Amino acid sequence: MNPRPLLVTLLSFALAASALAQTPAAPVSDDPYPGTLVLSVDASDIARRIFTVHEEIPVSAGELRLYYPKWLPGGHDPSGPIEQIGGLTFTVDGKVLPWRRDPLDMYSFLVDIPAGASKLLVDFQFLSPLDPVQGRIVVTPEIIGLQWNTVALYPAGYRTRRITVQPNVKLPEGWKFGTALEVATQTGASTAFKPVNFETFVDSPLLAGKHFKRFDLDPGARLPVHMDVVADNPKELEAKPEILASHLKLVQQTYKLYGSQHFAHYDFLLSISDRYSGIGLEHHQSSENGAEPGYLTDPKGTSDRDLLAHEFGHSWNGKFRRGAGQDTANFNVPFQNEALWMYEGQNQYWGYVLAARSGITTAEKVRDGIASLAAYYDNMEGRTWRNLQDTTNQPIISQRARQAWRSWQRGEDYYSEGQLIWFDADTLIREKSGGKKSLDDFARVFFGVENGRVEMLPYVFADVVAALNAVLPYDWTSFLRERLDGKSPRAPLDGLARSGWKLVYTEEPGAPSGRGGGSTDLSYSLGMSLGKDMKIGSVLWNGPAFKAGLASSMTLVAVNGMAADADALKDAVTEAKKSGAPIVLLVNNLDHIDTVRIDYRGGLRYPHLERIPGTPDRLATILAPRK
């Protein structure tokens, strides 16, 4: 073949593609979209886990661009599950219209609307995952989680808050649900909701269940707060009085912290299940929360006890007040995540604090959690090359995919290292003010403004600094930028010392928390963790296991000549401290059996907090409930 015609063709295609890529985005109008979208979802097919979608969109003649939501608040990334839709069909007056996908935007569909048409019918199925490898399990025989962004298209060129939609849903017979949407009518298994703007619509998911119970967490209040619970079996809904009482206290302690409310009503949507995928996702007037069985019935359960406190706090921090980079016109405009150290980091801090103040968890468990975080970041080699500010880009970079070497690559550390920064700020304010001021005062100054306002109030870095200075004059710009932009092998633990505690390591592990899955954590001795199937879970960069040549996904076969199990490995660590001999492991590495010697003699090491004698216990003061 003559290469010249091919070269000309390729150059022409490249120029055309370049021109298309550089075409300015259509302006977004502030005018209301003409007419109301009507969306109907049949979610009753729980056996095959298929949502059948029918949508009616007012239109006029010409090319119409429809978006499938891509950039989802709370996810911080372009993760709309467009791969899970099928059977997309557009119809006008009984005639099926051809459609095409924008080759540079897979979430954008183009349809030519004929003259005289006034209504476009859209039909498709959302094929929810059947196996966790396909995504979150959102349908089980007992539970349905309906995130509206997965089952709706919307017209481009308008702000989502200026598009009105009227949602409808059909559930299995006899099922009940919770949602922040307001019901218009109910007929049997079908419910029609009141029209709302598309932004509020997407921000108001529905959680339904065969076994459902609603708890009033603020009885008699003008602005109601409910906890809508679904579970695998009805026994999980019989809440222990003391556990329920702590959740009522959570609402009041949160109000005392922020001194305001920025919702008309609020619903905790809580699933208690081993089959429905766990979740923690904030919305302005609700939140999606997943817990293990026993959450409401077993005070000693291992579920993340700070989850509901964290997600409730997001109604103020992240929804009412949000970094300006996340104040986008619609769900297909990219986010800028530069403020996530505030959005998630400070909220992570308050999640721990409020869980303790309300009694959902104990001060001891919070101390164990802080010790774990302090140790993790104090042993993270990745802090030497990548600063915390850059980790706010991580959701976009990886879309939350698992990493092979997280301790070196760094992940979404703006959450928990951000939490340590705000712990530092709180104790600094308390120290310099002689205990008269604290980060609680900042919360009221920054999030307590315009009490009753529901509409988002965006902010920039200077606004955060100004609010801190209003509480305590200080060089807060340098304080924050040094911690956000700096690189150091050591964690930011000034707040820990200032609180009256220090990080130590002992041979006894702390209390387990969260969905541990039976793993064995030897991160601060061998520099590795081990799953119950003897598969290596994580390996700390430059730790003893790393230096011996180990990596995650390898499987431990034997320890010092004996069949491997977690106890054998821990016993070997203890014995090596006495004998000085290396630990000899037999490892299966992709069907290659290797002998590995770990030269480590430091014994078992688990992180804990220990009081610093003669210092004020500011951490106890921070965690004490507010009167």
C-alpha positions in Angstrom: 0.0 0.0 0.0 1.2 3.5 -0.9 2.0 5.1 2.6 1.3 8.6 1.4 -2.6 8.4 1.1 -2.6 6.7 4.5 -0.5 9.4 6.0 -2.7 12.2 4.5 -5.8 10.3 5.9 -4.2 10.0 9.3 -3.2 13.7 9.4 -6.7 14.7 8.3 -8.3 12.6 11.0 -5.8 14.0 13.6 -6.6 17.6 12.6 -10.4 16.9 12.7 -10.1 15.3 16.1 -7.9 18.2 17.3 -10.5 20.7 16.2 -13.3 18.7 17.9 -11.3 18.5 21.1 -10.6 22.2 21.1 -14.2 23.2 20.4 -15.3 25.3 23.3 -17.9 23.7 25.6 -21.4 24.9 25.1 -22.3 27.7 27.6 -24.3 26.7 30.6 -27.5 28.7 31.0 -28.8 30.0 34.3 -32.3 30.0 32.8 -34.6 27.2 33.9 -34.9 24.2 31.6 -38.3 24.4 29.8 -40.6 21.8 31.2 -40.2 19.0 33.7 -38.4 15.7 33.2 -40.4 12.7 34.4 -38.4 9.7 35.5 -39.9 6.3 36.3 -37.8 3.4 37.6 -39.1 -0.2 38.1 -36.8 -1.7 40.7 -39.0 -4.7 41.4 -36.8 -7.2 39.6 -34.7 -8.3 42.5 -34.0 -11.8 41.2 -32.0 -10.4 38.2 -31.2 -7.1 39.9 -32.2 -5.0 36.9 -33.7 -1.5 37.1 -35.9 -0.7 34.2 -35.9 3.0 33.3 -38.4 5.2 31.4 -37.8 8.9 31.1 -39.8 11.7 29.4 -37.8 14.8 28.5 -39.4 18.0 27.0 -37.6 18.9 23.8 -37.6 21.1 20.7 -36.3 20.5 17.2 -32.5 20.3 16.7 -29.5 18.4 18.0 -30.0 17.4 21.7 -27.1 16.5 23.9 -27.9 14.3 26.9 -25.5 13.6 29.8 -25.2 10.5 32.0 -23.9 11.8 35.3 -20.1 11.4 35.5 -18.6 13.5 38.3 -20.4 12.5 41.5 -20.3 14.6 44.7 -18.9 12.5 47.6 -17.0 10.3 45.2 -14.6 13.1 44.1 -14.0 11.4 40.8 -15.4 10.6 37.4 -17.0 7.4 38.4 -20.6 7.4 37.1 -21.2 3.7 36.2 -22.1 4.1 32.6 -20.7 0.7 31.7 -23.7 -0.8 33.6 -26.5 0.5 31.3 -28.0 -1.4 28.4 -30.8 -1.2 25.8 -30.7 2.6 25.4 -33.5 3.7 23.1 -34.8 7.2 22.1 -38.3 7.6 20.8 -40.4 10.5 19.5 -44.1 10.0 18.6 -43.6 6.3 18.3 -40.5 6.5 16.0 -37.2 5.3 17.3 -34.4 7.8 16.7 -30.8 7.0 16.0 -28.3 8.2 18.5 -24.5 8.6 18.7 -22.0 8.9 21.4 -19.6 11.8 21.5 -16.3 10.2 20.6 -14.5 12.5 23.1 -17.0 12.1 25.9 -18.3 8.7 26.6 -21.0 10.1 29.0 -22.5 12.3 26.3 -25.3 11.2 23.8 -26.4 13.1 20.8 -29.9 12.8 19.3 -31.4 14.8 16.4 -34.9 15.9 17.4 -37.3 16.2 14.4 -39.4 19.3 13.7 -42.6 19.4 15.7 -41.5 17.1 18.5 -42.1 18.2 22.0 -41.3 15.1 24.1 -38.5 12.6 23.9 -38.9 9.2 25.5 -35.8 7.5 26.8 -35.7 3.8 27.8 -32.9 1.7 29.1 -31.9 -0.7 31.8 -29.4 -0.3 34.7 -27.9 -3.7 35.0 -26.7 -3.6 38.6 -23.7 -5.8 39.5 -24.3 -9.5 40.1 -20.9 -10.1 41.6 -18.6 -7.7 43.6 -16.0 -7.9 40.8 -18.5 -6.0 38.6 -19.0 -3.2 41.2 -21.1 -2.5 44.3 -23.9 -4.9 45.1 -26.9 -2.6 45.3 -29.7 -5.2 45.1 -30.1 -8.3 47.3 -33.3 -10.4 48.1 -33.8 -8.0 51.1 -32.3 -4.7 50.1 -32.3 -2.2 47.2 -30.1 0.9 47.1 -31.2 3.2 44.3 -28.8 6.0 43.5 -30.7 8.2 41.0 -27.6 9.2 39.1 -27.3 5.6 37.8 -30.8 5.7 36.2 -31.2 9.2 34.6 -30.0 11.2 31.6 -30.3 15.0 31.6 -30.0 17.8 29.0 -26.7 19.6 28.5 -26.5 23.4 28.5 -28.3 24.0 31.8 -27.3 24.1 35.5 -28.6 20.9 37.1 -30.2 23.0 39.8 -32.2 24.7 37.1 -33.6 21.4 35.7 -36.8 20.1 37.3 -37.4 16.4 37.5 -40.4 14.4 38.9 -39.2 11.0 40.1 -41.3 7.8 40.4 -40.3 4.3 41.6 -41.8 0.8 41.8 -40.5 -1.5 44.5 -41.3 -5.1 45.4 -44.7 -5.5 47.1 -44.6 -4.8 50.8 -41.2 -3.1 50.9 -40.6 0.2 52.6 -38.0 2.8 51.9 -36.2 5.9 53.2 -35.1 8.9 51.2 -34.7 12.7 51.5 -37.2 13.1 48.6 -40.7 14.0 49.6 -43.6 11.7 48.7 -46.4 13.1 46.6 -48.6 9.9 46.2 -48.3 6.2 46.9 -50.4 3.5 45.2 -49.4 0.0 46.2 -45.8 -0.7 45.4 -45.5 2.5 43.3 -44.5 5.9 44.7 -44.5 9.3 43.0 -42.2 12.0 44.5 -42.6 15.7 44.5 -40.7 17.5 41.7 -37.2 18.7 42.7 -34.3 20.2 40.8 -32.0 17.6 39.3 -29.1 18.4 41.6 -31.2 17.7 44.7 -32.7 14.7 43.0 -29.3 13.1 42.4 -28.3 14.0 46.0 -31.3 12.1 47.5 -30.8 8.4 47.0 -33.4 5.8 48.1 -32.8 2.8 50.4 -35.5 0.2 50.4 -35.9 -3.1 52.2 -38.0 -6.1 52.9 -37.0 -5.6 56.5 -37.3 -1.9 57.4 -37.5 0.2 60.5 -37.5 4.0 61.0 -36.1 5.5 64.2 -36.8 9.2 65.2 -33.4 10.6 66.3 -34.8 14.0 67.3 -38.3 13.5 68.6 -40.5 16.6 68.4 -38.0 18.6 66.5 -39.1 21.2 63.8 -36.5 19.8 61.5 -36.9 16.0 61.7 -33.9 13.6 61.7 -34.6 9.9 61.0 -32.5 6.8 60.8 -34.0 4.5 58.1 -32.6 1.0 58.6 -32.8 -2.0 56.3 -31.2 -5.4 57.1 -30.7 -9.0 56.0 -33.1 -10.1 58.7 -35.5 -8.4 61.1 -33.6 -9.2 64.2 -31.0 -6.7 63.2 -33.6 -3.9 63.6 -34.2 -4.5 67.3 -31.9 -1.8 68.5 -30.4 -1.9 72.0 -31.7 1.1 74.0 -28.2 2.3 74.8 -27.1 2.1 71.2 -30.2 4.0 70.0 -29.7 6.6 72.8 -26.1 7.3 71.6 -27.4 8.0 68.1 -29.9 10.5 69.5 -27.0 12.1 71.4 -25.0 12.2 68.1 -27.6 14.6 66.6 -27.5 16.9 69.6 -23.8 16.9 69.9 -23.5 17.8 66.3 -25.9 20.7 66.7 -23.8 21.9 69.7 -20.7 21.7 67.6 -21.9 23.6 64.5 -24.6 25.8 66.1 -26.7 25.6 63.0 -28.8 23.4 60.7 -28.6 23.5 56.9 -31.3 21.0 55.9 -35.1 20.9 56.0 -35.0 17.3 57.2 -32.4 14.6 57.4 -32.3 10.8 56.9 -29.6 8.4 57.8 -30.0 5.6 55.3 -28.4 2.6 57.1 -28.0 -0.9 55.7 -27.0 -3.7 58.0 -25.9 -6.6 55.8 -23.2 -9.1 54.8 -24.6 -9.2 51.3 -25.4 -5.6 50.3 -22.1 -3.8 49.7 -21.0 -1.5 52.4 -20.9 2.3 51.8 -20.3 5.6 53.4 -21.5 8.5 51.2 -22.7 11.9 52.1 -25.6 13.9 50.8 -27.0 17.2 51.9 -30.2 15.9 53.6 -29.3 12.3 53.9 -26.4 9.8 53.9 -25.8 6.3 52.8 -24.2 4.2 55.5 -23.3 0.5 55.6 -22.7 -1.6 58.7 -22.0 -5.1 59.7 -24.6 -7.3 61.4 -24.8 -6.4 65.1 -24.5 -2.7 64.6 -27.7 -1.9 66.5 -27.8 -5.0 68.7 -24.2 -5.6 69.8 -22.4 -2.8 71.7 -19.1 -4.6 71.2 -19.6 -5.0 67.4 -16.6 -4.1 65.2 -18.4 -1.9 62.6 -16.9 1.5 62.0 -18.6 3.4 64.9 -17.6 6.8 63.6 -19.2 6.4 60.2 -22.6 8.0 60.9 -21.0 10.8 62.7 -18.7 11.4 59.7 -21.4 11.4 57.2 -23.8 13.5 59.2 -21.1 16.1 59.6 -20.8 16.3 55.8 -24.2 18.1 55.7 -22.3 21.1 57.0 -18.8 20.3 55.8 -18.8 19.2 52.1 -22.4 19.9 51.2 -23.4 23.2 52.7 -19.9 24.5 52.6 -17.7 23.1 49.8 -14.5 24.1 48.2 -15.1 26.4 45.2 -13.5 23.8 42.9 -16.4 21.4 43.5 -19.1 24.1 42.9 -19.7 22.9 39.3 -22.6 23.7 37.0 -23.6 20.1 36.4 -22.5 16.5 37.0 -20.3 16.4 33.8 -18.0 19.3 34.7 -14.7 18.1 36.2 -14.1 18.7 39.9 -11.1 20.4 41.3 -10.4 18.7 44.6 -7.8 21.0 46.1 -9.8 21.6 49.3 -10.4 17.9 50.2 -8.0 18.2 53.2 -10.7 20.5 54.6 -13.8 18.7 53.2 -12.7 15.2 54.2 -9.8 15.8 56.6 -11.5 18.1 59.1 -14.7 16.0 58.8 -12.7 12.9 59.6 -11.5 14.6 62.7 -15.0 15.6 63.8 -16.3 12.1 63.0 -13.9 10.6 65.7 -14.7 13.4 68.1 -18.5 13.3 67.7 -18.7 9.5 67.9 -16.9 9.8 71.3 -18.9 12.7 72.5 -22.2 11.0 71.8 -21.1 7.6 73.2 -21.4 5.7 69.9 -17.8 4.8 70.6 -15.4 5.1 73.6 -12.5 7.4 74.2 -10.3 4.3 74.4 -11.3 3.2 70.9 -10.6 6.7 69.6 -7.2 6.7 71.2 -6.5 3.3 69.5 -7.7 4.8 66.2 -5.4 7.8 66.6 -2.5 5.6 67.5 -3.1 3.5 64.4 -3.1 6.6 62.2 -0.1 8.1 63.8 1.9 4.9 63.3 0.8 4.5 59.8 1.9 7.9 58.6 5.0 7.9 60.8 6.1 4.8 58.8 5.1 5.9 55.4 8.0 6.3 53.0 5.8 7.9 50.4 5.7 11.1 52.5 9.3 11.8 51.4 8.4 12.4 47.7 4.7 13.2 47.6 3.0 15.9 49.6 -0.4 15.7 51.2 -1.9 18.4 48.9 -1.2 16.3 45.8 -3.2 13.3 47.3 -6.4 15.4 46.9 -5.9 14.4 43.2 -5.9 10.7 44.0 -9.6 10.0 43.4 -9.2 11.4 39.9 -5.9 9.7 39.2 -6.9 6.2 40.3 -10.7 6.3 40.6 -10.1 4.5 43.9 -8.5 1.5 42.4 -6.3 -0.5 44.8 -2.6 0.2 44.8 0.2 -2.3 44.9 2.5 -0.1 47.1 0.3 2.3 48.9 2.9 3.2 51.6 5.1 4.4 48.7 2.6 5.7 46.1 0.3 7.3 48.8 -3.5 7.1 48.5 -6.3 9.4 49.6 -4.3 10.6 52.6 -6.1 13.9 52.8 -8.7 12.0 54.9 -6.6 10.7 57.8 -3.4 12.7 57.6 -5.7 15.7 57.2 -7.4 14.6 60.4 -4.0 14.7 62.2 -3.5 18.3 60.9 -6.8 19.4 62.3 -6.0 17.6 65.6 -2.8 19.7 65.6 -4.8 22.9 64.9 -7.3 22.2 67.7 -4.7 21.5 70.3 -2.7 24.6 69.2 -5.7 26.8 69.6 -6.4 25.3 73.1 -2.8 25.7 74.2 -2.4 29.3 73.0 -5.8 30.4 74.3 -5.3 28.8 77.7 -8.2 26.5 77.0 -10.7 29.4 76.3 -10.9 28.6 72.5 -10.8 25.5 70.4 -11.6 24.2 66.9 -15.2 24.0 68.1 -15.2 27.8 67.8 -13.9 27.6 64.3 -16.7 25.1 63.4 -19.4 27.6 64.6 -17.7 30.5 62.8 -17.2 28.7 59.5 -20.1 26.3 59.3 -22.6 28.0 61.6 -23.2 31.0 59.3 -26.6 31.6 57.8 -28.4 29.2 60.0 -31.2 27.5 58.0 -29.7 28.1 54.6 -29.7 24.9 52.5 -28.1 26.2 49.3 -24.4 25.6 49.1 -21.9 28.3 50.2 -18.5 27.7 48.5 -15.2 28.8 50.0 -11.5 29.2 49.1 -8.3 28.7 51.1 -8.3 32.4 52.3 -11.8 31.9 53.8 -10.5 29.0 56.0 -7.6 31.1 57.2 -9.8 34.1 57.9 -12.1 31.9 60.1 -9.2 30.5 62.0 -7.8 34.0 62.6 -11.2 35.0 63.9 -10.9 32.4 66.6 -7.1 32.8 67.3 -4.8 35.2 65.5 -1.9 33.2 64.2 0.1 32.6 61.0 -2.4 30.0 59.8 -1.4 30.3 56.2 2.1 29.0 57.0 0.7 26.5 59.4 -1.5 24.9 56.8 0.8 25.2 53.8 3.8 23.7 55.6 1.7 20.7 56.4 0.0 20.4 53.0 3.0 21.2 50.8 5.9 19.8 52.8 7.6 16.4 52.5 8.9 14.6 55.5 9.5 11.0 56.6 7.7 11.7 59.9 4.0 12.2 60.5 2.6 15.6 61.7 2.3 14.5 65.4 2.6 17.9 67.1 -1.0 17.8 68.0 -0.6 14.4 69.6 2.1 15.6 71.9 0.2 18.8 72.7 -2.8 16.8 73.6 -0.8 15.1 76.4 -0.2 11.8 74.7 2.6 10.0 72.7 2.9 7.2 70.3 4.4 4.0 71.7 4.6 0.4 70.5 3.9 -2.7 72.7 3.6 -6.4 72.1 -0.2 -6.3 72.6 -2.5 -5.3 69.7 -5.2 -2.7 70.1 -8.9 -3.5 69.8 -10.0 -4.5 66.2 -12.3 -2.1 64.3 -14.1 -2.1 61.0 -14.4 -5.0 58.6 -11.1 -6.7 59.4 -11.8 -10.0 57.6 -9.6 -12.0 60.0 -6.3 -10.3 58.8 -3.1 -10.2 60.9 -1.4 -6.8 61.0 2.4 -7.0 61.5 3.1 -3.7 59.8 5.3 -2.3 62.6 7.3 -5.4 63.1 7.8 -7.4 59.9 6.3 -4.5 57.8 3.5 -6.6 56.3 -0.1 -7.8 56.9 -1.5 -11.2 56.3 -5.0 -12.3 55.3 -6.7 -15.3 56.9 -6.0 -17.2 53.7 -2.3 -16.6 54.3 -2.1 -14.2 51.4 0.2 -11.2 52.0 -2.0 -8.1 52.0 0.3 -5.2 52.2 4.0 -4.6 52.5 5.6 -1.4 53.9 8.1 0.1 51.5 11.6 -0.3 52.9 10.3 -2.4 55.8 11.9 -5.8 56.8 9.5 -7.8 54.6 10.2 -5.5 51.6 13.9 -5.8 52.0 13.6 -9.5 52.1 11.8 -9.5 48.7 8.2 -9.9 49.7 5.2 -8.2 48.1 1.5 -8.3 48.3 -0.4 -11.2 46.7 2.3 -13.7 47.6 1.0 -16.6 49.7 2.7 -17.7 52.9 3.2 -21.6 52.9 5.5 -22.3 55.8 7.2 -20.5 58.8 10.5 -21.9 60.1 9.7 -25.2 58.5 6.1 -25.5 59.8 2.8 -25.0 58.0 1.9 -21.3 58.0 -0.7 -19.7 60.0 -1.0 -16.3 61.8 -0.1 -17.6 65.2 3.0 -19.4 63.8 4.2 -16.2 62.2 3.7 -14.2 65.4 5.5 -16.8 67.4 8.4 -16.7 65.0 8.6 -12.9 65.4 8.8 -13.4 69.2 11.3 -16.2 69.0 13.6 -14.2 66.7 13.8 -11.5 69.3 15.2 -14.1 71.7 17.4 -16.1 69.4 18.6 -13.5 67.0 18.1 -15.9 64.1 16.3 -14.8 60.9 12.7 -15.8 60.2 12.6 -18.3 57.4 9.5 -18.3 55.2 8.4 -20.5 52.4 6.4 -18.4 49.9 4.3 -19.2 46.9 4.9 -16.4 44.3 2.7 -17.2 41.2 3.3 -21.0 41.7 7.1 -20.4 42.3 8.0 -21.6 45.7 10.7 -19.3 47.2 12.6 -19.4 50.5 12.7 -15.9 52.1 14.7 -14.9 55.2 13.6 -11.9 57.1 16.3 -10.4 59.2 14.2 -8.9 62.0 14.7 -9.1 65.8 12.5 -6.3 67.2 9.6 -8.5 68.4 6.0 -7.8 68.0 5.1 -4.0 67.8 1.6 -2.6 67.9 0.8 1.1 68.2 -0.8 2.6 71.3 -1.1 6.0 72.9 0.6 6.6 76.3 0.1 9.6 78.6 2.9 12.1 78.9 3.4 12.6 82.6 2.8 16.1 84.0 0.9 17.4 80.9 -2.8 18.4 80.5 -4.9 15.7 78.9 -6.4 17.9 76.2 -7.5 14.8 74.2 -9.9 13.9 77.1 -11.3 17.4 77.0 -11.7 17.2 73.2 -13.7 14.0 73.4 -15.9 15.0 76.4 -19.5 15.7 75.5 -20.6 19.3 75.3 -23.2 20.5 77.8 
